[in-house]
């Protein structure tokens, strides 16, 4: 957390990321886990965070595309005028 707090630049995800790294470092320092295990755990965590962020971005983009398609589909496609009457379909 020494990185995020003075700079105030980490959001919730960045703060969680740094907290996890700090927790692993503390476990290594206290000889609770080996450094190699900490490196492996951190790599797995980082991979999961990146995967989750990518999944979330895809969901957001899909939602935007669906909303745009719905907006386009809801409007009239063709209008025909006969005398004083206009019908749009």
N, C-alpha and C positions, 0 to 999 in steps of 0.2 A: 504494500500500500504506500510505501515511501515514494513511489513514482507518481501515483495519481493525486494524492492529497495536496502537495504543495503547488502543483500545476493546475489542479482543478479541471483537467482536460479529459478524464475518463468518464464515460457514461456508465450506465448500469452494467452493460456487458463487459466493458473494459475493466471496471472495478472487480467484477466477479472473476475475470480472467487473471488479474493480478493477485487477487486473494487466493486463488487456487495455487498459483505458482509460489506464493509466499508460504502457504500451508505445506506444500511439498518440500520446500527448502527447510522449513522448521523440522519436519519429520526426518530429513536427512541429517541435519545438525544434531538432533536428539538420538540418532542411530536407531530410529524406529523402522526405517526402510533404507535400502541401499540407493546410491545415486542413480544407478542404472535403472532401478525400478521407478524412481521419480521421473527420469527422462521418458521412460515408456508410458507412464500414466499421463504425463503432460502432453505427449504426442497424441495419445488417444483422445484426450480432452480437447485439444486444439482441432483435431480432425472432426470431432463431433460438433464443435461450435461452428466451424466453417460449413459443414454439411447442413446444420440447422439454419444458418443464415441464408445459404443458397436456396433451401427449400422455402423459407419464408418469402424470399424475393420472387421466386417463381409463383407462389400463391398470390402475392400482391399483383404481379404483372397479369396473371390469368384473370383476376378479378377486374382489373382495369379493362382488359380486352373484352370480357363478357359485358361489362357495363356499356362500353362503346358500341358493341354489337346490338345490345338491347335498345339503346337510344336510337340507333340507325334503323332498326327494324320497326320501331313503334311509329315512325312517321309515315305519311302517305308516300306511295311509290309512283302512282300515276293518277292524274286528275283529268277528267273529261268534262267538257262543258257542252250542254245542249240547251240552247236558248239562254234563259236566265238561271239554269240549274247547273251546279258544278258538283260532280261526284268524284271523290278521291278514294283510292284503294291502296 
